[in-house]
Amino acid sequence: MFETTRLRLRRPRESDVAAVFAYRSRPDVARHLSAGTWTLEHTSSELSLYARAQFCGPGDELVLLVELLETSEVVGEVGLVWLSDGSAEIGYVFNPDFGGKGLATEAVRAILDAARDTWGFARVIATTDSDNEPSRALCERLGMVRVSIQHAADRPGVEESTYATPPLREPLASAPDSVPGRRCVDECRE
Ligand SMILES: CC(C)(COP(=O)(O)OP(=O)(O)OC[C@H]1O[C@@H](n2cnc3c(N)ncnc32)[C@H](O)[C@@H]1OP(=O)(O)O)[C@@H](O)C(=O)NCCC(=O)NCCS
């Protein structure tokens, strides 16, 4: 669906279950994720939902797997949730075996570009635990700024930080469908 210098971002397939389970089952990866670690069965059912989910309006979620162009290995995933105010919330989970090379930064940059150019979102936010240093560093590397600090609604005692891009475009004055260039990802499934 999208390509960068080193990566391809695409819809999940059934054959991706083992590669995604390899990192989603790791406690160190799940440490800051409210969903916790995933079983093999849960990984399989989540991927089949992601494979057919549409991304056309508020409440929709798009999750794309990130693979290396060179070897086709799956290294992680990025997601966008369509919010009701003309913005989107980004999420990202990567396999630490491929960490420290800027791959997550490259993938998130691509999805931020698509958020602006493909879907016309006015801005993108990211909410991360305040003590999740790699995640906060990623946001800051991409020019996002911290706009609020709050208690996590679903995890007592956990402090979260919300980061936001500078405005990507003028806020929408009309219905999302009328934005030039905005398209439903349903149309571009592989
Ligand atoms: C958040 C997460 C994706 C960050 O992973 P990461 O490996 O730090 O990120 P990147 O792949 O962009 O790599 C960045 C590192 O590569 C280095 N790097 C090397 N080449 C680079 C390049 N071309 N561009 C950018 N950074 C580069 C950076 O300096 C940085 O190194 P550092 O960690 O020593 O500072 C990862 O920690 C993760 O998946 N965590 C678990 C899930 C999670 O908590 N998600 C967030 C929930 S909100």
The ligand as an SDF file (V2000), in Angstrom:
LIG
                    3D

 48 50  0  0  0  0  0  0  0  0999 V2000
    8.1930    2.5810   20.3570 C   0  0  0  0  0  0  0  0  0  0  0  0
    9.0960    1.7300   19.4590 C   0  0  0  0  0  0  0  0  0  0  0  0
    8.4090    1.4760   18.1200 C   0  0  0  0  0  0  0  0  0  0  0  0
   10.4170    2.4790   19.2190 C   0  0  0  0  0  0  0  0  0  0  0  0
   11.3400    1.5970   18.6100 O   0  0  0  0  0  0  0  0  0  0  0  0
   12.8220    2.1000   18.2480 P   0  0  0  0  0  0  0  0  0  0  0  0
   13.6220    0.9340   17.8480 O   0  0  0  0  0  0  0  0  0  0  0  0
   13.3460    2.9490   19.3690 O   0  0  0  0  0  0  0  0  0  0  0  0
   12.5460    3.0750   17.0250 O   0  0  0  0  0  0  0  0  0  0  0  0
   13.2800    3.1330   15.6060 P   0  0  0  0  0  0  0  0  0  0  0  0
   13.1240    1.8520   14.8810 O   0  0  0  0  0  0  0  0  0  0  0  0
   12.7500    4.3560   14.9360 O   0  0  0  0  0  0  0  0  0  0  0  0
   14.8090    3.3060   15.9780 O   0  0  0  0  0  0  0  0  0  0  0  0
   15.2680    4.4750   16.6460 C   0  0  0  0  0  0  0  0  0  0  0  0
   16.7060    4.2650   17.0440 C   0  0  0  0  0  0  0  0  0  0  0  0
   17.4500    3.9670   15.8570 O   0  0  0  0  0  0  0  0  0  0  0  0
   18.4550    4.9920   15.6710 C   0  0  0  0  0  0  0  0  0  0  0  0
   18.5310    5.2010   14.2140 N   0  0  0  0  0  0  0  0  0  0  0  0
   19.4440    4.6010   13.4100 C   0  0  0  0  0  0  0  0  0  0  0  0
   19.2250    4.9470   12.1390 N   0  0  0  0  0  0  0  0  0  0  0  0
   18.1620    5.7870   12.1300 C   0  0  0  0  0  0  0  0  0  0  0  0
   17.4580    6.4660   11.1020 C   0  0  0  0  0  0  0  0  0  0  0  0
   17.8130    6.3420    9.8120 N   0  0  0  0  0  0  0  0  0  0  0  0
   16.3860    7.2370   11.4480 N   0  0  0  0  0  0  0  0  0  0  0  0
   16.0090    7.3610   12.7350 C   0  0  0  0  0  0  0  0  0  0  0  0
   16.6460    6.7250   13.7640 N   0  0  0  0  0  0  0  0  0  0  0  0
   17.7220    5.9510   13.4550 C   0  0  0  0  0  0  0  0  0  0  0  0
   17.9590    6.1770   16.4730 C   0  0  0  0  0  0  0  0  0  0  0  0
   19.0080    7.0340   16.8370 O   0  0  0  0  0  0  0  0  0  0  0  0
   17.3710    5.4800   17.6660 C   0  0  0  0  0  0  0  0  0  0  0  0
   18.3980    5.0080   18.4650 O   0  0  0  0  0  0  0  0  0  0  0  0
   18.3540    5.1070   20.0850 P   0  0  0  0  0  0  0  0  0  0  0  0
   17.2450    4.1930   20.5240 O   0  0  0  0  0  0  0  0  0  0  0  0
   19.6840    4.6390   20.4900 O   0  0  0  0  0  0  0  0  0  0  0  0
   18.0590    6.5330   20.3920 O   0  0  0  0  0  0  0  0  0  0  0  0
    9.4070    0.3590   20.1370 C   0  0  0  0  0  0  0  0  0  0  0  0
   10.0910    0.6230   21.3410 O   0  0  0  0  0  0  0  0  0  0  0  0
    8.1830   -0.4920   20.4480 C   0  0  0  0  0  0  0  0  0  0  0  0
    7.5840   -1.0890   19.5590 O   0  0  0  0  0  0  0  0  0  0  0  0
    7.8280   -0.5980   21.7420 N   0  0  0  0  0  0  0  0  0  0  0  0
    6.7510   -1.5120   22.1690 C   0  0  0  0  0  0  0  0  0  0  0  0
    5.3790   -1.0580   21.7750 C   0  0  0  0  0  0  0  0  0  0  0  0
    5.0640    0.3010   22.3120 C   0  0  0  0  0  0  0  0  0  0  0  0
    5.3280    0.6220   23.4710 O   0  0  0  0  0  0  0  0  0  0  0  0
    4.4610    1.1060   21.4410 N   0  0  0  0  0  0  0  0  0  0  0  0
    4.0310    2.4460   21.7740 C   0  0  0  0  0  0  0  0  0  0  0  0
    2.6640    2.3950   22.3280 C   0  0  0  0  0  0  0  0  0  0  0  0
    1.9990    4.0330   22.3940 S   0  0  0  0  0  0  0  0  0  0  0  0
  1  2  1  0
  2  3  1  0
  2  4  1  0
  2 36  1  0
  4  5  1  0
  5  6  1  0
  6  7  2  0
  6  8  1  0
  6  9  1  0
  9 10  1  0
 10 11  2  0
 10 12  1  0
 10 13  1  0
 13 14  1  0
 14 15  1  0
 15 16  1  0
 15 30  1  0
 16 17  1  0
 17 18  1  0
 17 28  1  0
 18 19  1  0
 18 27  1  0
 19 20  2  0
 20 21  1  0
 21 22  1  0
 21 27  2  0
 22 23  1  0
 22 24  2  0
 24 25  1  0
 25 26  2  0
 26 27  1  0
 28 29  1  0
 28 30  1  0
 30 31  1  0
 31 32  1  0
 32 33  2  0
 32 34  1  0
 32 35  1  0
 36 37  1  0
 36 38  1  0
 38 39  2  0
 38 40  1  0
 40 41  1  0
 41 42  1  0
 42 43  1  0
 43 44  2  0
 43 45  1  0
 45 46  1  0
 46 47  1  0
 47 48  1  0
M  END
$$$$
